[in-house]
Amino acid sequence: MLERKSISEERRQALRELARFLAVHGVRNNTDLEDLHAGAFPRSETGDFSDVKVVYPGGEIPWNELARVGEAEMRSLKLSVERALEVALLGYEALGEEERKILFGFMEMQRSYDRPDGGE
């Protein structure tokens, strides 16, 4: 079993910043996920999408039962995330402490994504 060790608040903050960096630069902006996000998205009058369906030659599929990502897309997404995370981590590792502070300062100003803690 893995032993849990205590993590200082300073280290926690550094890990939060690294997680944010990876989320933005290793997943969101540099992977096939952006392609999956592109395009039109349906609007729901009910708010729960129970009123939305996909019509295709073989019939209809209720939106809430529709697979949004096929096997080939999932494999491609996984590989692109893996590559992007590797590039992001290698880039992060090459930065000095002052360069990291500057990078995270720019990221903090960007704030064009939701933070998991609900912060702004």
C-alpha positions in Angstrom: 0.0 0.0 0.0 1.2 3.5 -0.8 2.0 5.6 2.2 0.5 9.1 2.1 2.9 11.8 3.1 2.0 15.3 4.2 2.2 17.9 1.5 3.0 21.5 2.4 0.6 24.3 1.3 3.4 25.7 -0.9 3.8 22.4 -2.7 0.0 22.1 -3.0 -0.1 25.5 -4.7 2.7 24.5 -7.1 0.8 21.3 -7.9 -2.4 23.2 -8.5 -0.6 25.5 -10.9 0.9 22.5 -12.7 -2.5 20.9 -13.0 -3.9 24.1 -14.5 -1.0 24.4 -16.9 -1.5 20.8 -18.0 -5.3 21.2 -18.3 -4.9 24.3 -20.6 -1.7 23.4 -22.5 -1.7 19.6 -22.3 -5.3 18.9 -22.9 -7.6 21.7 -23.9 -5.6 23.7 -26.5 -3.2 21.2 -28.0 -5.2 18.0 -28.6 -8.0 16.5 -30.7 -10.4 17.5 -27.9 -10.5 21.0 -29.5 -11.7 19.4 -32.8 -14.5 17.4 -30.9 -15.5 20.7 -29.3 -15.8 22.5 -32.6 -19.1 22.7 -34.5 -22.7 23.2 -33.7 -24.3 22.0 -30.4 -28.0 21.5 -29.9 -30.2 23.7 -27.7 -32.7 22.1 -25.4 -36.0 23.7 -24.4 -36.3 21.4 -21.4 -32.7 21.9 -20.2 -32.1 18.2 -19.8 -31.8 17.4 -23.5 -34.7 14.9 -23.3 -36.3 16.9 -26.2 -33.3 16.5 -28.5 -32.7 13.6 -30.9 -30.3 12.6 -33.7 -32.0 11.5 -36.8 -30.0 9.2 -39.2 -31.0 6.8 -42.0 -31.4 3.9 -39.5 -33.8 5.8 -37.1 -33.5 8.2 -34.2 -31.3 8.3 -31.1 -32.3 10.3 -28.1 -29.5 12.8 -27.3 -29.1 11.4 -23.7 -28.4 7.9 -25.1 -26.1 9.1 -27.9 -22.4 8.2 -27.6 -20.6 11.5 -28.3 -17.2 10.0 -29.0 -16.6 6.9 -31.1 -13.8 4.3 -30.5 -11.5 5.8 -33.2 -12.0 9.3 -31.9 -11.3 8.1 -28.3 -8.1 6.4 -29.3 -7.0 9.5 -31.3 -7.9 11.7 -28.3 -6.0 9.6 -25.9 -2.9 9.6 -28.0 -3.1 13.3 -28.7 -3.5 14.0 -24.9 -0.6 11.8 -24.2 1.6 13.6 -26.7 0.5 17.0 -25.6 1.1 16.2 -21.9 4.6 14.9 -22.7 5.4 18.1 -24.6 3.9 20.3 -21.8 5.7 18.5 -19.0 9.0 18.6 -20.9 8.5 22.3 -21.5 7.6 22.9 -17.9 10.6 20.9 -16.6 12.9 23.0 -18.8 11.7 26.3 -17.2 13.4 27.9 -14.3 11.5 29.0 -11.2 11.3 32.7 -12.4 10.1 31.6 -15.8 7.4 29.4 -14.2 6.2 32.4 -12.1 5.9 34.5 -15.3 4.1 31.7 -17.1 1.6 31.2 -14.3 1.1 34.9 -14.0 0.1 35.0 -17.7 -2.2 32.0 -17.2 -3.8 33.6 -14.2 -4.5 36.7 -16.3 -6.0 34.5 -19.0 -8.7 32.9 -16.9 -10.7 31.8 -20.0 -11.4 28.5 -18.4 -13.3 27.4 -15.3 -11.3 26.5 -12.2 -12.3 23.3 -10.4 -12.5 25.2 -7.1 -15.1 27.5 -8.5 -12.8 30.5 -8.2 -12.7 33.2 -10.7 
